[in-house]
């Protein structure tokens, strides 16, 4: 199946993504892409693009399995907690992105610190204490509110690479 991304002309793109906000104790499981973190302290939740014909929850279950492997089965059910409409510039393109976010309890997960993503070797997973999120650029920007389990609809119109002020 085809990922839901649409190139619009030469300088714009529409993305439809899904992500898992995984809480393990007082930390979050976040992904670091080694191709960019030397220049930017960028972290994101585990997830990826939704495919054509896939609902967001099914897409997330697939992405978790692709990226985390068998340990994804330890997560149980996720709760839909956020929709982020994100507008940013990345690699010379104006990007309009819809992100669907689900909250998971990750307490049953084994130690995943430094584990490589199964389908992207440059990506590693890290447990980041919630108290240290301000040191990084973290997406979605409203991750702290989403962690509470309350639904959040956010519109992010700032540039992609900025420090989170929360």
C-alpha positions in Angstrom: 0.0 0.0 0.0 1.0 3.6 -0.6 1.9 6.0 2.3 -0.4 9.0 2.6 1.9 11.7 1.4 1.2 13.9 -1.5 3.6 16.2 -3.2 2.0 19.4 -4.3 4.0 21.1 -7.0 7.8 21.4 -6.4 7.8 22.9 -3.0 4.9 21.5 -0.9 3.9 18.2 0.6 0.9 16.9 2.6 1.7 14.2 5.2 -0.8 12.0 7.2 1.0 10.5 10.2 0.3 8.5 13.4 2.2 8.4 16.6 2.4 6.6 20.0 2.9 8.6 23.2 4.4 5.8 25.3 4.8 6.5 29.0 7.1 4.3 31.1 7.1 5.5 34.6 8.0 9.2 34.6 9.6 9.0 31.1 8.5 8.9 27.5 9.8 6.5 24.8 11.0 8.8 22.0 12.9 8.3 18.8 16.1 10.0 17.7 17.1 10.1 14.1 20.9 10.0 13.9 20.8 11.7 10.5 19.6 15.0 12.1 20.4 15.0 15.8 23.9 16.2 15.3 22.5 19.5 14.1 19.1 19.6 15.9 18.1 18.1 19.3 15.0 16.6 17.6 13.0 13.8 19.2 9.7 12.3 18.1 7.2 9.7 19.2 7.2 6.2 17.7 5.1 6.1 14.5 5.0 6.9 10.9 2.8 7.4 7.9 -0.7 6.1 7.5 -1.2 4.0 4.3 -4.0 4.5 1.8 -7.1 2.6 3.1 -5.8 2.3 6.6 -7.4 3.8 9.7 -5.1 5.6 12.1 -5.2 2.9 14.9 -4.5 0.1 12.5 -1.7 2.1 11.0 -0.2 2.8 14.4 -0.3 -0.9 15.4 1.5 -1.7 12.1 4.1 1.0 12.7 4.8 -0.1 16.3 5.3 -3.7 15.1 7.6 -2.5 12.2 9.7 -0.2 14.5 9.7 -2.0 17.9 9.2 -5.7 16.8 7.6 -8.2 19.1 7.8 -6.0 22.2 5.0 -3.8 20.6 2.6 -6.6 21.7 3.3 -5.7 25.3 1.7 -2.2 24.9 -1.9 -3.3 25.0 -4.5 -0.8 23.8 -3.9 2.8 23.0 -6.2 5.8 23.7 -6.8 8.4 21.0 -5.6 11.6 22.6 -4.6 14.1 19.9 -4.9 15.5 16.5 -2.1 17.9 15.5 -2.3 20.0 12.3 1.3 20.9 11.8 2.6 23.4 9.2 6.4 23.6 8.8 9.3 23.8 6.4 11.6 20.7 6.0 14.3 20.1 3.5 13.1 23.0 1.2 9.4 22.0 1.3 6.4 23.6 2.9 4.7 20.7 4.7 1.1 20.4 5.8 0.8 17.5 8.2 -2.0 15.8 10.1 -0.9 13.7 13.0 -3.1 11.3 15.0 -1.7 10.5 18.4 -2.5 7.6 20.8 -1.4 7.3 24.5 0.0 4.0 25.7 1.2 2.6 29.1 4.7 1.3 28.5 5.4 0.1 32.0 5.5 -3.6 30.7 8.2 -2.9 28.1 11.7 -4.2 28.7 14.7 -1.8 28.7 14.7 -0.3 25.2 17.3 2.5 25.8 19.4 2.8 22.7 17.6 0.1 20.8 17.7 0.6 17.0 14.5 0.9 15.1 13.9 -2.3 13.2 13.1 -0.6 9.8 15.4 2.5 10.1 18.8 1.8 11.5 19.7 5.5 11.9 16.8 5.8 14.4 17.3 4.8 18.1 14.8 4.8 21.0 15.4 6.5 24.3 13.5 6.9 27.5 13.5 10.6 28.3 12.3 11.8 31.7 9.3 14.1 31.3 11.3 16.7 33.4 13.9 16.9 30.6 11.7 17.4 27.6 12.5 21.1 27.6 16.1 20.2 26.4 14.8 18.9 23.1 12.7 19.7 20.2 9.8 17.2 20.7 6.9 16.5 18.4 4.0 16.7 18.8 4.5 20.1 20.5 1.5 19.5 22.8 2.8 16.1 24.0 2.6 17.2 27.7 -1.1 17.8 27.4 -1.7 14.6 25.4 0.1 12.6 28.1 -2.7 13.5 30.5 -5.1 11.4 28.5 -7.4 14.3 27.7 -8.0 14.9 23.9 -6.0 17.8 22.4 -6.5 19.4 19.0 -3.5 21.5 18.2 -2.5 23.7 15.3 1.3 24.2 15.0 2.2 27.0 12.7 5.7 27.7 13.9 8.9 26.5 12.1 9.6 22.8 12.5 12.9 23.3 14.3 12.3 25.3 17.5 12.8 24.6 21.2 9.7 23.5 23.0 8.8 26.1 25.6 6.6 24.0 27.8 
